[in-house]
Amino acid sequence: MDKFVIRGGNPLLGTIKVSGAKNSALPCMAAAILTEDEVILENIPQVNDIETERKLLTSMGAEVELGYGRAQHRTRIKCAILSDPVAKYEIVKTMRASSLVLGPLIARTGIARVAMPGGCAIGGRPIDLHINGLEAMGATITQDHGYLEARADRLKGAHIVFDKITVTGTEDLLMAATLAEGESIFENCAREPEVTDLAALLIAMGAKIEGAGTGTIRIQGVSKLHGARHRINPDRIEAGTFLIAGAITGGDLNVDCCEPKHLGALITKLEQCGVKIDVGTDHVRVRSGGELKAADITTEEYPGFPTDMQAQYMALATQAEGTSTVIENIFENRYMHVQELIRMGANITISGRTATVRGKTPLQSAAVMCSDLRASASLVLAALVADGETILDRIYHLDRGYEHFEEKLRGVGAQIRRMGDVFGRK
Ligand code: EPZ
């Protein structure tokens, strides 16, 4: 398994470019299931989860081209025939976001078999809200041998109030409702930019949607959708990760090709920490403002502080003077990075959903283990300021969601290299 070797101590200087959002690209690729026409998506990030989605769609009978040539980062998807509307366990177990094909498949073909995704490092990750919503729209859903089977002649519009705010739950049902008979009204929806991005694609495909990005979304079902071309949003979590990289190393970093309006909660928090931030139209410059000051965070649904930035912020908090309280409200087990940060010298205690970080503590290099995508990013950030050379194992977690991570960081002065497995194992 590949490892990263990172020598800490260099401030990051210069411009670093943000790629397209993985969490927008995944639902938008699934949306191509809703039409027999060609869908072209641009600004697709070259990350492993996208390759997994390509395999998933291809396994169901879709034609999927994925090109990353100089101007490309484009995928062309054509689901003219879906000969095998099954999301197989071998694929789903590597990416639980595969459940995003459930709604589109049943809306397009009337039948869907999707392996239950199972949990992951950060929590149980149930999909009961997806299932309840589809049943409210008239689907019959059974479960056997680890698979969900959903059937419906034609889904019917429904009035659904989500028990909890769920990003992919909102996306799954939004896609299903576009081809349902009649009107759907969904309340307590996720307002994440990825939902709005998906809705923009669906509307370009002929869907009738109002209110995406707010808590209430209204959809008028149509009988057919047509192809479209759509550019995926910049990745706000990759951008946020780079902003913290600039802050934690005391550098002067221009994070380019991002969408600053998606970064409000993080920018406000970094300014509270004493970091200097200059916001442009499609870039944000981060500079050291002297000693970092402690500041508390509570993760909330968008536009609150994103749970996907909690681990990265915690690495920064270890370098701030004072005590920072971190409350993780969204997932029940999203502190896998804490033990590894402690092994590097951090002073962190956990009580239930609350982590208390006492800083500033110098970090030492160590051999550390990546456990999930954002915990891995947190360890990279810590290694960038640790004394000596840190070895990060199991960086395949990072390869799922960060495009050319080491090249981008090396390009602004980080001392980071990838060390392949001596036996070539992935
Ligand atoms: C999406 O996951 C993202 N993934 C996650 O990003 C992100 O952390 C999460 O939203 C929260 O913002 C993608 O978009 C592919 P949820 P999702 O449904 O949709 C509970 C990353 O790092 N819940 O909004 O799976 C759930 O357990 C990944 O890129 C139910 O109880 O998250 C959680 O506690 C990690 N029943 C809460 O809701 C359900 O049916 C929010 O989960 C669905 C969710």
Residues whose N, C-alpha, C, O or C-beta is under 5 A from the ligand:
A	BS01	EPZ	N23 A97 R125 P126 I127 D128 L129 H130 K164 I165 T166 V167 T168 G169 D308 I330 F331 L373 R374
